[in-house]
Amino acid sequence: MPLLKWKSMQVFLTAYAALAPAAGRAQSAIANADVEPPCAPAGDMLTAKPFLDRIVEPGHSFSLSGIPVDVLAKVAATAKAQVDQQAKDWPNLCRYRDQNEAVAHSATHPRVIFLGDSITEFWQVAQPDYFTDQVLDRGISGQTTPQILLRFYQDVVALHPLVVHIMAGTNDVAANTGLESDETILNNIRSMIDLAQSNHIRVVLASIPPTKAMNWRPNVKPAERIQRLNRQLRAIAAGRHVVFVDYTPLLRDAEDGFRADLSNDGVHPNRSGYDLMRPEAERAIAQAMR
């Protein structure tokens, strides 16, 4: 072997020998790691009823004043636990894992699954009678369309519903998980529709509810962008032959925000808002089933 090649080989072997222990430790760590991230007992905001009452009970103004200190501490602890869990489970697959397991082993499949963010999650707080073993709520507060897309198979497809009601986009506009273009948001929605249709699940695609201000993103002016996205969502629904349900005419005020009598914080419907939305949802679901 020529001297130059021999020296090059020596350099390589020396470097490899130095790297091998580190590589071995990494492989050992992977081998000993859990296949799935463990689900921490993080709980969820649905357990903090006095806090949620400020959102869903008509006549309340959304304020933290007057909420007992122990409830606020629970909300803060739950929020922190959710942030900690998100570091290892970004789409929050843990949130409904146990409930999904129970559904998978039950004798019946759900008829409808409502999928989305807090606007969907709080629907079951406002109207618990609507959500049964046949109508499931799979909303998670704060989530954006990429997170919802990542849990679509677990929280929808694997449960074999007849219809999925998709309502998402508010938190994308708020940039909860970073800035996104309109096309990125719409592509995430398109992907959800593709997953549903390829698994013979009918789709109801909902408009993004109106809002002109977000208390956790005071610098964002969302009204115009939400209107633009809703026009594009309607076009996607028509092109994909899915049912579009537009809640905007029911909920919007004269300034393109959320009607004050139907929302306590300008973003989430209160019980009166959900009361108006439910018949529209039921009509859209019936149309999808036909």
C-alpha positions in Angstrom: 0.0 0.0 0.0 1.4 3.4 -0.9 2.7 5.4 2.2 0.1 8.2 1.6 -2.8 5.8 1.6 -1.4 4.0 4.6 -1.2 7.3 6.6 -4.7 8.3 5.5 -6.0 4.9 6.8 -4.2 5.4 10.1 -5.9 8.8 10.5 -9.3 7.3 9.7 -8.8 4.4 12.2 -7.6 6.8 14.9 -10.6 9.0 14.4 -13.0 6.1 14.3 -11.6 4.7 17.5 -12.2 8.0 19.2 -15.8 8.2 17.9 -16.7 4.6 18.5 -17.3 4.9 22.3 -19.6 7.9 21.8 -21.5 6.1 19.0 -21.8 3.0 21.2 -23.2 5.1 24.1 -25.7 6.7 21.7 -26.9 3.4 20.4 -27.2 2.1 23.9 -29.3 5.1 24.9 -31.6 4.5 21.9 -31.9 0.8 22.7 -32.8 1.5 26.3 -35.2 4.4 25.5 -39.0 4.0 25.6 -40.4 3.5 22.1 -43.0 6.1 22.8 -42.7 9.1 25.1 -44.3 8.4 28.5 -47.6 10.2 29.1 -47.2 12.4 32.2 -50.3 12.9 34.4 -50.7 16.4 33.1 -54.5 16.7 33.4 -56.3 19.2 31.3 -58.1 22.5 31.6 -61.5 20.8 31.6 -61.0 20.0 35.3 -60.8 23.7 36.1 -64.6 24.5 36.0 -64.6 28.0 37.5 -62.0 29.0 35.0 -64.0 27.5 32.1 -67.2 29.0 33.3 -65.7 32.4 32.5 -65.6 31.3 28.9 -68.8 29.3 28.4 -71.3 30.9 30.8 -73.2 33.8 29.0 -73.0 37.1 30.8 -69.4 36.6 32.1 -66.6 38.8 31.1 -63.4 36.8 30.8 -61.3 37.9 33.7 -59.2 36.1 36.3 -60.4 38.3 39.1 -62.7 36.5 41.5 -61.5 33.0 40.5 -60.3 31.2 43.7 -56.5 31.1 44.1 -56.5 27.3 44.3 -58.2 27.1 40.9 -55.8 29.6 39.4 -52.9 27.5 40.8 -54.4 24.4 39.3 -54.7 26.1 35.9 -51.1 27.4 36.1 -49.9 23.9 37.1 -51.8 22.3 34.3 -50.5 24.8 31.7 -46.9 24.1 32.9 -47.4 20.4 32.7 -48.8 20.7 29.2 -45.8 22.7 28.1 -43.4 20.2 29.7 -45.2 17.3 28.0 -45.1 19.1 24.7 -41.3 19.1 24.7 -41.5 15.3 24.3 -45.0 14.9 22.7 -45.5 18.0 20.5 -48.8 16.9 19.0 -50.1 15.8 22.5 -50.9 12.2 21.4 -51.1 11.5 25.1 -54.2 13.7 25.6 -56.8 11.2 24.3 -54.7 8.0 24.2 -56.5 6.2 27.1 -59.9 7.3 25.9 -59.1 6.1 22.4 -57.9 2.8 23.7 -61.3 2.3 25.5 -63.2 3.2 22.3 -61.1 0.8 20.3 -62.1 -2.1 22.6 -65.7 -1.1 22.8 -68.5 -2.8 20.8 -69.5 0.3 18.8 -67.7 2.9 16.7 -68.4 6.6 17.1 -70.7 8.2 14.6 -69.0 11.6 14.6 -65.7 13.0 15.9 -65.2 16.7 16.4 -61.5 17.6 15.9 -59.9 20.9 16.6 -58.5 23.3 19.2 -60.0 24.9 22.3 -63.1 26.0 20.4 -63.8 22.4 19.9 -62.6 21.2 23.3 -64.8 23.6 25.2 -67.9 22.6 23.2 -68.2 19.6 25.5 -68.1 21.9 28.5 -70.9 24.0 27.1 -73.0 21.1 25.9 -72.0 17.9 27.7 -75.3 16.3 26.6 -74.2 16.4 22.9 -71.1 14.4 23.4 -71.7 10.7 24.0 -70.1 7.4 22.9 -71.5 8.3 19.5 -70.3 11.9 19.3 -66.7 12.3 20.5 -64.8 15.5 21.2 -61.1 15.5 20.3 -60.2 19.2 20.7 -57.0 20.3 22.4 -56.6 23.9 23.6 -53.9 26.0 21.9 -53.2 23.6 19.0 -52.4 24.5 15.4 -53.1 22.6 12.2 -49.7 20.8 12.1 -50.2 19.4 15.6 -53.8 18.4 14.8 -52.6 16.8 11.6 -50.1 14.7 13.5 -52.7 13.2 15.7 -55.3 12.8 13.0 -54.7 9.1 12.6 -54.8 8.3 16.3 -57.7 10.5 17.2 -59.9 10.0 14.1 -58.9 7.3 11.6 -58.2 4.6 14.2 -61.6 5.1 15.8 -63.5 4.5 12.5 -66.1 7.3 12.7 -68.6 7.9 9.9 -67.9 11.7 9.9 -65.2 14.0 11.1 -65.9 17.7 11.8 -62.7 19.6 11.4 -62.4 23.2 12.8 -58.9 24.6 13.0 -56.8 27.6 12.2 -57.4 30.2 15.0 -54.1 29.3 16.7 -52.2 29.2 13.4 -53.3 32.8 12.8 -52.1 33.6 16.4 -48.8 31.9 15.5 -48.9 29.7 18.6 -46.3 27.3 17.1 -44.6 29.8 14.9 -45.4 31.8 11.8 -47.2 30.0 9.0 -48.2 31.0 5.5 -51.8 30.7 4.4 -50.8 27.9 2.1 -49.1 25.9 4.9 -52.3 26.1 7.0 -54.5 25.1 4.0 -52.1 22.2 3.1 -52.5 20.9 6.6 -56.3 21.0 6.2 -56.0 19.3 2.7 -53.9 16.5 4.3 -56.5 15.9 7.0 -59.2 15.6 4.3 -57.0 13.2 2.3 -56.5 11.0 5.4 -60.2 11.0 6.1 -61.3 10.3 2.5 -58.7 7.6 2.0 -60.2 5.8 5.0 -63.8 6.3 3.9 -64.6 8.9 6.5 -66.8 11.7 5.4 -65.8 15.3 6.2 -67.4 18.4 7.5 -65.0 21.3 7.2 -65.9 24.3 9.4 -65.0 27.9 9.0 -62.6 29.5 11.4 -64.8 31.5 13.9 -64.5 35.3 13.6 -62.4 37.3 15.9 -60.8 40.7 15.8 -58.6 40.4 18.9 -56.8 37.6 20.8 -56.0 38.4 24.4 -52.8 36.2 24.3 -51.6 37.9 21.1 -52.5 41.5 21.5 -50.4 42.6 18.5 -52.2 40.3 16.0 -55.1 41.7 14.0 -56.7 38.5 12.8 -60.1 39.5 11.3 -59.0 40.1 7.6 -56.8 37.0 7.5 -59.5 34.8 8.9 -62.0 36.0 6.3 -59.4 35.2 3.6 -58.7 31.8 4.9 -62.4 31.0 5.2 -62.9 31.9 1.5 -60.1 29.4 0.7 -61.5 26.7 3.0 -64.8 27.0 1.2 -63.1 26.5 -2.1 -61.2 23.5 -0.8 -64.4 21.9 0.4 -66.0 22.4 -3.0 -63.0 21.0 -4.8 -62.7 18.0 -2.5 -66.5 17.4 -2.4 -66.9 17.7 1.3 -69.5 19.7 3.3 -68.5 23.2 4.4 -70.3 24.6 7.4 -69.9 28.4 7.8 -70.5 29.6 11.4 -69.5 33.1 10.5 -72.9 34.6 9.7 -74.2 33.4 13.1 -71.3 34.6 15.2 -69.9 37.8 13.5 -70.5 41.3 14.6 -70.5 44.5 12.5 -66.8 44.9 12.9 -65.9 41.3 11.8 -65.3 40.3 15.4 -67.2 37.8 17.6 -70.6 39.0 18.8 -70.3 40.1 22.4 -73.4 38.2 23.4 -72.1 35.0 22.0 -68.5 35.1 23.3 -67.0 36.2 26.6 -63.5 36.7 25.4 -63.9 37.5 21.7 -62.5 34.1 20.6 -64.4 31.2 22.1 -68.2 30.8 21.9 -70.0 30.9 25.1 -73.0 28.5 25.7 -75.3 30.8 23.6 -72.8 30.7 20.8 -72.6 26.9 20.9 -76.4 26.8 21.0 -76.5 28.6 17.6 -73.7 26.4 16.2 -75.1 23.0 17.1 -78.0 23.0 14.7 -75.7 24.1 11.8 -73.2 21.3 12.8 -76.0 18.7 12.9 -77.3 19.8 9.5 -73.8 19.6 8.0 -73.2 16.2 9.5 -76.6 14.9 8.2 -75.7 16.2 4.7 -72.3 14.5 4.9 -73.9 11.2 5.8 -76.2 11.5 2.8 
